[in-house]
């Protein structure tokens, strides 16, 4: 019996030693580079299933199958039972082919949602050559921070504080903003210091005469965590008008760290705000407006229980609406994990915060952004 064409073709197309692997790799690279973005994928990434198919020998096998001659089959006598079964299968197949497939509401909804969401761009692609940007790990880092912030949600702790009030906390945060400006500290230091103070007050009952000591010590710890050159201990004693001794400040530092179990890498809203502003390609003017809104919430106890990422996304959305720069893009929805309906209740509260009359004692934030 003569050999089939497929085996002959396979023998003639066998790779030469030391050369076939290189040719297949070059061909696979060309096919992978020509892969197009999936229009229905919300991530906008190349479809990995097609890539897996390209680097295998599936396309060669298909060519050989087309050239293969049909083998001679010995006909078998079909029994009556098998004949009836085949007829039933053929009828069922014909019935399916004749009836048009009516899409279910679930399929239609899924298809419509995939069409509406545009592919999200890779916002870190342009910084792959920057060693300080950590572009390869940026998305994973912020996903980790989103998971981590669930462990740092604050309760309504003011009910368990008999000697301090929400107004006292607001005045303290206003003073902490002034300290951040005078020492030229980063925004991250201010946000982390407020978080440290709040988490400490959740677990410890504080007296009003120690409230400024708690705030200044929180800035000291945050400075050591965020700043390259943090202020020295004497500087913090000076800004407190020498109301406390050196030993008291050191004892409070030990107390805060031990109470928080030295776990002070708390996700803050400012980091998420910069990330989301990068997704929106926001200008410095828009980012500054969003920062102003976000910093006002530090003084207001009503926003203490909000998550850092949701607060940052709501501040940016309000700033975009105030500047008439459009709404929440698919890229923002993809990287933030929030849709517009998820943010609207908080955006309304932030808008009310901007329009309502402010306490005359709280001037630090507005003075800080008045020249910008």
Long-range contacts (C-beta under 8 A, 24 or more apart in sequence): 4-68, 4-69, 4-71, 5-67, 5-68, 5-69, 6-64, 6-65, 6-67, 6-68, 6-69, 9-64, 9-67, 10-64, 13-60, 28-54, 28-55, 31-55, 37-119, 38-119, 39-119, 40-114, 40-115, 41-114, 41-119, 42-114, 42-117, 42-119, 42-120, 42-330, 42-334, 43-119, 43-120, 43-334, 44-118, 44-119, 44-120, 44-121, 44-122, 117-330, 117-333, 118-330, 119-330, 120-330, 120-331, 120-333, 120-334, 120-335, 121-331, 123-278, 123-279, 123-331, 123-335, 138-275, 139-335, 142-271, 142-272, 142-275, 142-335, 145-267, 145-271, 145-272, 145-309, 146-267, 146-309, 146-337, 148-265, 148-267, 149-267, 149-307, 149-308, 149-309, 150-307, 152-195, 152-199, 152-266, 152-267, 152-308, 153-305, 153-307, 154-198, 154-199, 154-202, 154-304, 154-305, 155-202, 155-305, 156-304, 156-305, 157-198, 157-201, 157-202, 158-301, 160-205, 161-201, 161-205, 161-206, 162-205, 163-205, 163-206, 163-207, 163-208, 164-201, 164-206, 164-207, 164-208, 164-211, 166-301, 167-359, 168-208, 168-211, 169-211, 169-301, 170-299, 170-300, 170-301, 170-359, 170-362, 171-361, 171-362, 172-197, 172-211, 172-212, 172-215, 173-215, 173-298, 173-299, 174-299, 174-361, 174-362, 174-363, 174-364, 174-365, 175-212, 175-215, 175-364, 176-215, 176-218, 176-219, 177-295, 177-298, 177-364, 177-365, 177-368, 178-364, 179-216, 179-219, 179-239, 180-219, 181-364, 181-368, 182-239, 183-223, 183-231, 183-235, 185-219, 185-223, 185-226, 185-227, 185-231, 186-226, 186-227, 187-270, 187-291, 187-295, 188-222, 188-226, 188-268, 188-270, 188-271, 189-219, 189-222, 189-223, 189-225, 189-226, 189-227, 190-219, 190-222, 190-295, 190-298, 191-268, 191-269, 191-270, 191-298, 192-222, 192-225, 192-226, 192-264, 192-266, 192-268, 193-218, 193-219, 193-221, 193-222, 193-223, 194-218, 194-298, 195-266, 195-268, 196-221, 196-222, 196-256, 196-260, 196-264, 196-266, 198-304, 199-260, 199-266, 200-256, 200-259, 200-260, 203-259, 204-255, 204-259, 210-252, 212-240, 212-243, 213-240, 213-243, 213-244, 213-248, 213-249, 213-252, 214-252, 214-256, 216-240, 216-244, 216-249, 217-249, 217-252, 217-253, 217-256, 218-256, 220-249, 220-253, 221-253, 221-256, 221-257, 221-264, 222-264, 225-264, 225-265, 267-308, 267-309, 268-308, 269-294, 269-297, 269-308, 269-309, 269-311, 269-312, 269-315, 270-294, 270-312, 271-308, 271-312, 272-308, 272-309, 272-311, 272-312, 272-313, 272-336, 273-312, 273-315, 273-316, 275-312, 275-335, 276-312, 276-313, 276-316, 276-332, 276-335, 276-336, 277-316, 279-329, 279-331, 279-332, 279-335, 279-336, 280-316, 280-320, 280-325, 280-329, 280-331, 280-332, 282-316, 282-319, 282-320, 282-325, 285-323, 286-319, 286-320, 286-323, 286-325, 287-319, 288-369, 288-372, 289-319, 289-322, 289-323, 290-315, 290-316, 290-318, 290-319, 291-315, 291-369, 292-365, 292-369, 292-372, 293-318, 293-319, 293-350, 293-353, 293-354, 295-365, 295-368, 295-369, 296-353, 296-354, 296-365, 297-350, 297-353, 298-365, 299-362, 299-365, 300-353, 302-349, 303-349, 306-346, 309-336, 309-337, 309-338, 310-338, 310-342, 310-343, 310-346, 311-346, 313-338, 313-343, 314-343, 314-346, 314-347, 314-350, 315-350, 317-343, 317-347, 318-347, 318-350, 318-351, 321-347
